Each structure stands twice: as structure tokens, then as C-alpha cells.
């Protein structure tokens, strides 16, 4: 059962402590030797983009020149890989407060089952992660995808890096389609503070604080706090969240720094499985209709993250880094979820109680060296990583029966019926341990050639204890994940590149003989071209890719109650990304992707050649913002369009499709003074009815109705 301590006192305590420190910070000024504003290193990054302000950006960059997640000082234009960075300016222009708000503006990203609104789950290039624990992500280059992660709040986030293609040579177990690296805001060495207030449709209220500055000659802090409450276009559904993200940088010496990054988040909302399709068609009931039970109350997800990074430069050519991460997650609450729709319109339901929690401790040690060898320049990275992850799951479940269907009429729902008491259904304790060695060499072969080669060797151990019957499943797979990429720079603004890599992900469970499954393995090939305007203010990437994933679990033809690791999925496509400053007044972000994701091998013959769940063939978006000036006051106005093609809505049933949709967005801001700004964001401008993802015909997630948000941001 749940042994995770409550988070309620933690945000308040952290906020009180750091707000007290900010009062001290106002009276101090950085010493002459202090680092300039915004140049503190992000954990795991090389030199990063300078940050000079707190709060919302005003005329910042859309195009990024580098990505911390690549673990290389090579500029993105020279890196043989497609990387899409959503900068803080793009986040602010979108009015985004959570990760879900930016996904439509990144090519090749599709939404997956989000567990009733309780976590983020996406696929990159059509290949999703484990639907039971969300997607694989990094936080400042350290693992953060394991466990039960609430929808990510962006209050304390500087940028989001979408590393497309396999990243297993650096990060181990992952999907070959891509990996996310979320980069937090850094402490500044000049004092700055910002407060934000937002009011919007469906009774949305949000307040945020961003405060940073020096605490002395060698210590700087940053604190981001956000509190949000909202109703919903969905009947009886509400949500609330609180996030506190403190950060500290301590310059121990001229060549040594110690960084702390923390985050505590609590998210509460009913588990909402969405609407149902009637006779395979959506729209028979309004998108607002809630089919659970209000009496269940909220499900609460709590996350805590703590990171310590010690970095030291031994010389101009040698530097080292040791990073320690601890994460704690838990999910607790009751839910009522649909099971089957009868011809009469009655929807049978099950009732569940979940008490899930996890602990994740990871340690990384890296040594980087830059040296010349003959006529080449090498940037060598050697790293070791180990982690221990434990996940304790207890679930109670009451399934419908003929005498107790626990049903609701989808056309005329009546809430408040007697609720079944769910008996114990699942009680497991899973433990994962991993030790890995990885190497990467980024080589400047000649003025026009770059080579990136890497390999990672993982030794993995997983145990799963079923406490209901006392059985234990064990597996100890090992994997070697190589990567090779080559870039050609034929002109100062152009790059042509190619890369190839392999990936792996352990399969959970056993076959009919009690043996563990072979891990999933992936092979990814990519060919692309990049163009970047001088000054690094505008960039374009075009790529084609071919990905194959083997050992996907498929139904065992001998005993259909079991699985065998014989399935295969292929993902092939082409993508185009553009981001940056077109003129001094215009910022533009655009993308277009064609992606064919199919089941290429399966024991069920009817599934071979069918498309994968929730993956559109075509998706694209454009966001354009114009900034001007009237009577000395700056203003901005812009808008966006997103298009998502049709998608398969139920695994194994290619006849059920979620319809394609196109939505529009309006954004505007008015800078009343150098310290005060107003913003207006309108989402789904034409109030399109659409469906973002699905798990089955009775679990379909509708998109948000038209909503407007008015905000005021003040710096002081």
C-alpha cells in the first residue's frame, strides 16, 4: 500500500524557505568575479543558451543552436541527427503551461493513451513507449520517465528537446522513434523576479512566480512556483495542481560547480476515460459527457525530483561530471471506467482503486575530453550509469456482472447509484537494476566533415513479484546499442547528414512456459539536410527515416492467453521542420510530417499491414507571430493552425478510425511598460469538435472546446 509521504507540506515549506532567501538576495550584488547572468551550466549540458530574464520572454528566439541532450558541443546544424527544440519563447508565445500545449507544434509527435488525463504519453515517429508508465523522458539529461508522472507543468522549464531517432547509445532502454529531454530554468547571477496571473474559460485560475538572483558571491538561486485550478468543458470534471521548482548553483571554485535542481508537483483530477463510439461512430453523445461517477472524487498524482550535479574542469581539454538523481512518484484514488456498450445505450462499467508508488535512484559519472589527433579534433565522452527502480502497485477492481452491471445510460446519464466495493485484483512489486557503460566520440574530420560514433552496453536485471500467488519472474538481458552518424557541410549554411543506430527495451512478463521474453530491439536509419541562416536565428531540417522494431509482443497461437515476442513494427516517413526569425518582426514555427507506421509481422494474420494505434499518416502545424510598436509600446499578434490526420482508434480493429481534424489558435500580447505585459490566448478558435487519442471504442479522449485565457505578467 501507499507508503509515500504526503507532498502537501513540501511545496509550502520550500516556497517559504526560498521566498525568505529572495528577500536576502535583494540586498546583495554579485561580486566582480561572479558568472554573468544566465551562464550557469544545466546538468549534463555543454555551453548553453544565455538566459537574461525571468518570466515570459519578449522577442526571444524560436531556433536553438544546440541541445544539451546530445551531450556534445557540436552545433545542432552540424549534428547528424534531427533535433527539434521548443524554446522558452515558443512556449510563451503559445501560452503553454503544460507539455500537452506544445505537442501539436512538433512534427512527428502523436498523442497516446493519457490514462484519463493523469499523465503525458506520446509517440515520436509513430512509436509509443510503455502505455502503463507513460513515455520515456529525461529531465536535465537524467532519467525521468519511469513511474507515474503527472502531466508536466512548464513553469520551471526553459526548453524541451525532442531528440528524434534512437538515443539508446547515450541513454539505454528507449524507443527508436525518439526521446524527450526537458531542461529546467537555471539560477541567474543578477536579481530578477516576475509574477503572473491568468484567468480563463471554464473558471481557469493560475498564478505563477519566477524569482532568481545571487545569495552571495558564489551561490545563486532560482525558484518557480505555480498554482492552478480549473473546471472543464467535460461535465463535473475539475483539475488542480501545485508545482514548486527550486534550483541552486554553488561555484565551489574557479573550475568547480555544484548544481541542485528540484521539483515537487501534485496534480488532482478525476480519471476521465472520455466518450464512447456508438456503432463505430463518434458524435452520438456530446463531447462534454462524463461517463464515470463524480462520487469517486479525484485521483491524485504526486511527483518529487531531486538532482545534484558536481562538475569540474581539470583543464581546457578535460572536464568531469557526477550526477545523482532521486525521484518519487505515486498515484492514489478511485475511478469508474467503461467496459462495454450495449445496444440499448447502457454502458457497463468497472470500479477500480489504485495505490501505485515508485522510487527511482540514478547515478551518472562522465568524463569529457577534447583533443587533436593528427588532422582531426575529437570530443570524447566516457560515462557510466547505474540505477535502481522500484514500483509497488496495488489495485482493487470490481468488474460488471449480469446481476450487477454498474451501468449508465450514455444518452441520459444519472449519477449517484450504489457503487460496488472492489476486491483485490493486483498486488505486485517490480524492481529494476541497470549498469551501463557508454562512449561517444564527436570528430571533426575536416572543415566540411563531422562524425559522431557511440555505443552503450547495458546489463539489466528485472524482477516482478506477484504477491497474490507468491510467484517471481526474473530476467537479466544485456544489450549493446551502437550509433554512427556522418555530416557533410558543403557550404557555410548547409549540412547533409546520415545516421544509423540500434535500441532496446525489455519486455515485461513471461510466455506460456514461464520463460522471460527477449527484449524489443530497434533499428533506425535517417537521412537528412539542414539549413541555418547566419547568426543562428532561423533553421530548417528535412529528413527521411526508416525504423524497424522487432520482438514486439504478439498473441501466442498455441495459447491465446499468453504472448510471444515475435511481432514487428515498421515506421517510415519524411518530415520537415522550420523555426526562427523570418524578419525582425516575424517569428515562425512550421512542420509537416508523413509517417506510415504499420504492423509488419504478427501471429494474427489480419493485423499484418494495419496501422498502429493513434498514429496519423499526416500531421503538421504552423505558428506565426508578428511584433510591432505603437506609441513606444510593443505589441504582438499571431496565430497557429494544426492538422492531424485520421488514426486507428482501437488496437486490432483498423475499421475504427478517429477522424482527421484542423484547429486554429490566436495569440496576442501588449507590453504596457518594460515591466508590465498583457496576454491573450484563444485555443480551438472555431470550436472544432475533435478527438485527440483513443484506447478503444469506449475510451476516446475528446479535444478541448474553445477556450480563452487572459494573463498579466509583471517584473519587479
BAKEPA-596259 format. One record per residue (C-alpha): residue in three letters; x, y, z. Coordinates in steps of 0.02 Angstrom, whole numbers, plus 50000, padded with zeros to 5 digits. Layout:
<dolums>
ALAXYZ ...
</dolums>
This chain:
<dolums>
UNK500005000050000 UNK500485018249990 UNK501995022550096 UNK502445038650004 UNK502435053550123 UNK501175067150081 UNK501825081249974 UNK500655094350042 UNK501885101650169 UNK503345101150047 UNK502825114549922 UNK502345126450061 UNK503965123350155 UNK505035125450000 UNK504105141049947 UNK504285148750119 UNK506135144750130 UNK506575151149958 UNK505485166649970 UNK506395170750129 UNK508025168750037 UNK507455180149897 UNK507215193950022 UNK509045192050070 UNK509545191349888 UNK508845208549851 UNK510115216549966 UNK511595208149883 UNK512525211049721 UNK513625198649631 UNK515485200349651 UNK516515206049503 UNK517095188249476 UNK515345180849476 UNK514695172049322 UNK513715183449204 UNK511825182249206 UNK511155166049139 UNK512785156749109 UNK512635143549245 UNK512755126149168 UNK511245114949153 UNK511515097449217 UNK512265086949081 UNK512445100948955 UNK513855109148862 UNK513845127948840 UNK512015133048837 UNK510965147548775 UNK511145163148882 UNK509625167348988 UNK509465185249049 UNK507665187149105 UNK506355179349217 UNK504535177449171 UNK503855177448993 UNK505045181148851 UNK504875196848745 UNK505635194148572 UNK506685178848608 UNK507235165248487 UNK506245150848412 UNK507765142448337 UNK509025134048452 UNK510855131848406 UNK511205117248523 UNK510405103648628 UNK511015098048799 UNK510305080648770 UNK511525077448628 UNK512975077948753 UNK514085086448625 UNK514715103948590 UNK514345101648405 UNK513075114648347 UNK511405107148300 UNK511705111448117 UNK513235100248117 UNK512485086048219 UNK512005070948111 UNK510275069548188 UNK508585078148180 UNK508285087848340 UNK506795099348371 UNK506985111448517 UNK505455120548582 UNK506225136148657 UNK505535146348801 UNK504995159848679 UNK503955147248582 UNK503215140748746 UNK502745158548796 UNK502025163248626 UNK500915147848635 UNK500365152248811 UNK500845134448856 UNK500765129549039 UNK500925110649015 UNK501825099148894 UNK500215094448805 UNK500045112648746 UNK501615111748635 UNK501435094348559 UNK500445099848406 UNK501885111148355 UNK503205097448346 UNK503225086948188 UNK503045068148205 UNK502295068348380 UNK500625059648411 UNK499645058248572 UNK499355041248651 UNK498275034948794 UNK498475048148931 UNK497715037549069 UNK496165048149090 UNK497125064549098 UNK498345058749233 UNK499955058649133 UNK500795063048968 UNK501025049448840 UNK501615052248662 UNK502395043348516 UNK503815050548412 UNK503865044548232 UNK502395033448274 UNK503235022548405 UNK502505024048581 UNK503305019148744 UNK502555008248880 UNK500735013848895 UNK500695008549079 UNK502045020549137 UNK501955034249006 UNK503355039548889 UNK505225038848911 UNK505875056248953 UNK507415064549025 UNK507485079049146 UNK509125088649127 UNK509885073349045 UNK509395061649187 UNK508015048349177 UNK506265054349225 UNK505055043249129 UNK504945028549247 UNK503505028049370 UNK501885038049370 UNK502195055449306 UNK500875069049313 UNK500625079949159 UNK502185090649153 UNK501975108649208 UNK503075121149115 UNK503255134549250 UNK505065129649287 UNK505535123749112 UNK506745132848996 UNK506555122048840 UNK506025104848777 UNK507195095048665 UNK506435081748550 UNK507895070448503 UNK507205061248352 UNK507845043948311 UNK508655031848430 UNK509575038648582 UNK509985021648656 UNK511865023948628 UNK511795037648761 UNK510285033648868 UNK509965014948855 UNK508225007348856 UNK507125018248745 UNK506055019048590 UNK506935020448420 UNK505745034448368 UNK506425047548487 UNK506725053948663 UNK506245069848757 UNK507455079848862 UNK506605092948970 UNK507805106749026 UNK507405116749182 UNK507715135249211 UNK509415139849284 UNK509875151649426 UNK510385168949370 UNK511785179549441 UNK510775195549428 UNK509205197749533 UNK507555196549440 UNK505775192449490 UNK504155190149395 UNK502355186549445 UNK500995180449328 UNK499105179049344 UNK497935170449219 UNK496035169449209 UNK495155159449076 UNK493695149349012 UNK492955135449118 UNK493415145049276 UNK495285143149249 UNK496385152249377 UNK498265151349381 UNK499625160749472 UNK501495158949449 UNK503095166049523 UNK504845165949445 UNK506205172849558 UNK508095171949539 UNK509695180349593 UNK511305178749695 UNK511345173549877 UNK513165178649892 UNK514745179149789 UNK514675160749743 UNK512875154949764 UNK511365158949655 UNK509575152649669 UNK508015151249564 UNK506255147349621 UNK504745143949512 UNK503045141349592 UNK501365138849508 UNK499615135349572 UNK498175131449455 UNK496335126849472 UNK495095124349331 UNK493445116849284 UNK493245108849113 UNK492185107648957 UNK491895090049024 UNK490405088449142 UNK490855087949328 UNK492725086549290 UNK493905098449379 UNK495785098949400 UNK497045107049516 UNK498925106949526 UNK500335114449626 UNK502155114449575 UNK503715120749664 UNK505385120249571 UNK506905126549668 UNK508675127349596 UNK510365131849667 UNK512085134249590 UNK513625134749701 UNK515275139949625 UNK516425130049739 UNK517965135949647 UNK518525143449484 UNK518335126549398 UNK517035117649505 UNK515155119749522 UNK513805110549617 UNK512035111849548 UNK510395106749630 UNK508775105249533 UNK507165100549620 UNK505335099049580 UNK503805094349681 UNK502135092849592 UNK500395087549642 UNK499035085049512 UNK497225080649556 UNK495805076549437 UNK494515062649410 UNK495115048549299 UNK494115052749142 UNK494085039749002 UNK493155051448886 UNK491705046948771 UNK491145031548676 UNK490835027448494 UNK489085021248450 UNK489045008548309 UNK490825013648270 UNK490355032148252 UNK490865046748362 UNK489745061448399 UNK488195052048456 UNK488425059748628 UNK489135077048664 UNK490995078848695 UNK490595085748867 UNK489765070048934 UNK490635061849081 UNK490315043149097 UNK491155039849264 UNK490495043349439 UNK490765060349524 UNK490705051349693 UNK492405043449656 UNK493215060349680 UNK494945064849619 UNK496415053649580 UNK498005061749645 UNK499715060249565 UNK501215066449665 UNK502985068149598 UNK504605073349681 UNK506255075349591 UNK507955079849664 UNK509555081249562 UNK511335085149615 UNK512675088149484 UNK514515090949527 UNK515525097249378 UNK517395100649372 UNK518555106749234 UNK520265098749253 UNK520965109049110 UNK520385117048949 UNK520335099748871 UNK519665089049014 UNK518095090349119 UNK517095078549226 UNK515335077149294 UNK514465066649426 UNK512565067249437 UNK511385059649564 UNK509505059149539 UNK508115053449655 UNK506305052749601 UNK504745047649695 UNK503035045849615 UNK501345039649673 UNK499565038349609 UNK498085035849725 UNK496195035749704 UNK494565027849645 UNK493895027849467 UNK492395021549369 UNK492855016149192 UNK491815009649043 UNK491934991448990 UNK490624988348854 UNK489194997348767 UNK487554988148746 UNK486344990948602 UNK485114999048723 UNK486355012948761 UNK486815006048931 UNK488685006748964 UNK489324993849087 UNK490744999649197 UNK492054993449317 UNK492635002049476 UNK494455002549525 UNK495535008549666 UNK497385011349631 UNK498795013649753 UNK500375014749648 UNK502055021649700 UNK503855020949641 UNK505625025749691 UNK506985028949563 UNK508815032249604 UNK510065035149464 UNK511925039349463 UNK512955045349315 UNK514805048949302 UNK515555056249144 UNK517245061849082 UNK517395072748927 UNK519005076648835 UNK519375087248683 UNK521005083848593 UNK521845083648424 UNK522435067848340 UNK523325070448176 UNK522235081948073 UNK520635078048170 UNK519825085348327 UNK518975073148446 UNK517675076948578 UNK517675060948679 UNK516375056348809 UNK516535041448926 UNK515145038149050 UNK514465025349171 UNK512695024549237 UNK511795014149364 UNK510015014949428 UNK508825006049543 UNK506965007549513 UNK505585000149621 UNK503735000549581 UNK502424994849706 UNK500684992649630 UNK499064987949720 UNK497424988349626 UNK495664983749681 UNK494394980649543 UNK492534976749533 UNK492014970649360 UNK490204971749299 UNK489134956049308 UNK487434951149241 UNK486634954549411 UNK487694969949449 UNK488124978449284 UNK488544995249366 UNK487925003349206 UNK487475020849149 UNK486375026849006 UNK487525036448889 UNK486055046548819 UNK485285051248988 UNK486585048349123 UNK486065047849305 UNK487475048749431 UNK487465042949612 UNK487005024549600 UNK487655012349729 UNK489485008849699 UNK490244991349711 UNK491644988449834 UNK493124982449730 UNK494084967049790 UNK495954964849771 UNK496434962049590 UNK498304965549578 UNK499744966849700 UNK501484967249626 UNK503214973349671 UNK504384976449525 UNK506234980149540 UNK507404985349401 UNK509274987149413 UNK510404992649273 UNK512254996049250 UNK512925003449089 UNK514495009749007 UNK514375021748861 UNK515595030448745 UNK515385043948615 UNK516635052448501 UNK516155067948401 UNK517525070248273 UNK517935085048161 UNK518695075048019 UNK518975090247908 UNK518235107647892 UNK516745100247799 UNK516525083347886 UNK515885078148058 UNK515745060548126 UNK514795055248283 UNK515035037348342 UNK514405029848503 UNK513995013748591 UNK513185009048755 UNK513244992248844 UNK511834988848967 UNK511714974949094 UNK509934973949154 UNK509034964449293 UNK507174964449321 UNK506104955249448 UNK504214955449464 UNK503434948349622 UNK501594943749616 UNK501094944849798 UNK499404936749766 UNK500154919949721 UNK501944921949778 UNK502714919349606 UNK504264928649548 UNK504754932449368 UNK506574936249332 UNK507524941849178 UNK509304947849153 UNK509504953548973 UNK511024963048912 UNK511104974448762 UNK512374983548656 UNK511714999048569 UNK512845006748435 UNK512605022848339 UNK513505030648191 UNK513175047348106 UNK514065057447972 UNK513815075647923 UNK514425084547767 UNK514475103547768 UNK514565108247583 UNK514265126847616 UNK514275138247770 UNK512385136747793 UNK512075118947735 UNK512265101447807 UNK511865084447734 UNK511885070047858 UNK511525051647882 UNK511435041048039 UNK511045023448094 UNK510775016348268 UNK510035002248371 UNK508955002148526 UNK508174990148650 UNK506794989348779 UNK506464975048899 UNK504804965848881 UNK503854962749043 UNK503074945849083 UNK503334927649035 UNK502754915848898 UNK501664900348920 UNK503204890548979 UNK503644903349112 UNK505154909849018 UNK505544928449003 UNK505324936948836 UNK506764942948729 UNK506904962048736 UNK506204972748598 UNK507564978248479 UNK507524992948359 UNK508504998348207 UNK508365016248145 UNK509045024047985 UNK508945042547944 UNK509495053747800 UNK509255072447806 UNK509795090147765 UNK509895105947870 UNK509995124247829 UNK510345138247952 UNK510365156947922 UNK511975165747977 UNK511755171648155 UNK510815155748203 UNK509115164448203 UNK508225153248077 UNK508425134748040 UNK507655121247931 UNK507805102247943 UNK507135089647818 UNK507335070947847 UNK506765053847789 UNK506825038947906 UNK506585020247912 UNK506345011748082 UNK506034993448120 UNK505614986548292 UNK505694967848323 UNK505194956148465 UNK503564965548492 UNK502354955148596 UNK501074945848492 UNK499684933348537 UNK500324915648560 UNK499454904848427 UNK499584889448539 UNK498784897548691 UNK497964914348659 UNK498014918548845 UNK499894921148826 UNK501054931148715 UNK502624927748615 UNK503954940348565 UNK503824938048376 UNK502944953848317 UNK503714967648213 UNK503274985948180 UNK503954997248044 UNK503925016148036 UNK504405025247877 UNK504165043447836 UNK504775060747793 UNK504735076447899 UNK505065094947880 UNK505385107348023 UNK505655126148014 UNK505885137948161 UNK506585155148188 UNK506545173548147 UNK505985177047968 UNK506185196047986 UNK506475207348137 UNK504575207448157 UNK504055189648112 UNK504365173348207 UNK503835157048126 UNK503715138848179 UNK503115126148049 UNK503185107448020 UNK502455094247906 UNK502635075347925 UNK502115060047826 UNK502305044247929 UNK501745026547885 UNK501765015648041 UNK501204997648016 UNK501204980648098 UNK502344971047980 UNK502314954348072 UNK501054946848192 UNK500344929848235 UNK498624936648195 UNK498664937348006 UNK497264950247995 UNK498354962948087 UNK499834962047968 UNK499904977947865 UNK498724987647978 UNK499165004448053 UNK499695006748233 UNK498525014348363 UNK498405033548370 UNK499705036948234 UNK499175048348090 UNK499935047147918 UNK499995066047905 UNK500155079548035 UNK500785097248026 UNK500665114448104 UNK501155132548084 UNK501325146348214 UNK501715164148159 UNK501905179348273 UNK502135197548218 UNK502875210348338 UNK502745229048313 UNK502685245548408 UNK501345258848433 UNK501745274948528 UNK503255266948607 UNK502305251648668 UNK502735234448597 UNK501365222648542 UNK501255205648461 UNK499885196348371 UNK499875179548287 UNK499045163048263 UNK499275144748229 UNK498495130448134 UNK498705111948172 UNK498145097248067 UNK498105079148122 UNK497595065448002 UNK496445050848039 UNK497065037448158 UNK496625019648208 UNK495625020948370 UNK495715003148436 UNK497144990948429 UNK496734976148319 UNK495234984948240 UNK495804995148090 UNK493994998848043 UNK493775010848190 UNK494585027448146 UNK494715043848238 UNK494295057448110 UNK495585069948049 UNK495455087548120 UNK496145105048100 UNK496135117848240 UNK496615136148250 UNK497425146548386 UNK497535165248417 UNK498905173448521 UNK499205191748566 UNK500185202148690 UNK500355220548735 UNK501855227148830 UNK501175241648930 UNK502895245649001 UNK504585237449023 UNK503905228349175 UNK502065225149136 UNK501285214948997 UNK499565208248950 UNK499255192348850 UNK497765184148766 UNK497725166048706 UNK496245157948618 UNK496315139248586 UNK495215129948462 UNK494655146648393 UNK493235139448286 UNK492665127248421 UNK493035111648318 UNK492425095048390 UNK493875082948378 UNK494655067948464 UNK496485067948514 UNK496775049548556 UNK495915033348595 UNK496235016648679 UNK494635008048623 UNK492875011848561 UNK492345015448740 UNK493895025548790 UNK494015040348670 UNK494785056748725 UNK493925072248653 UNK494915087948616 UNK494665103848717 UNK493245115548670 UNK493605133648627 UNK494425142448773 UNK495165159648803 UNK496455164748932 UNK496895182448985 UNK498535184849076 UNK499535198649157 UNK501405197149190 UNK502405209049298 UNK504275210249329 UNK504995218449483 
</dolums>
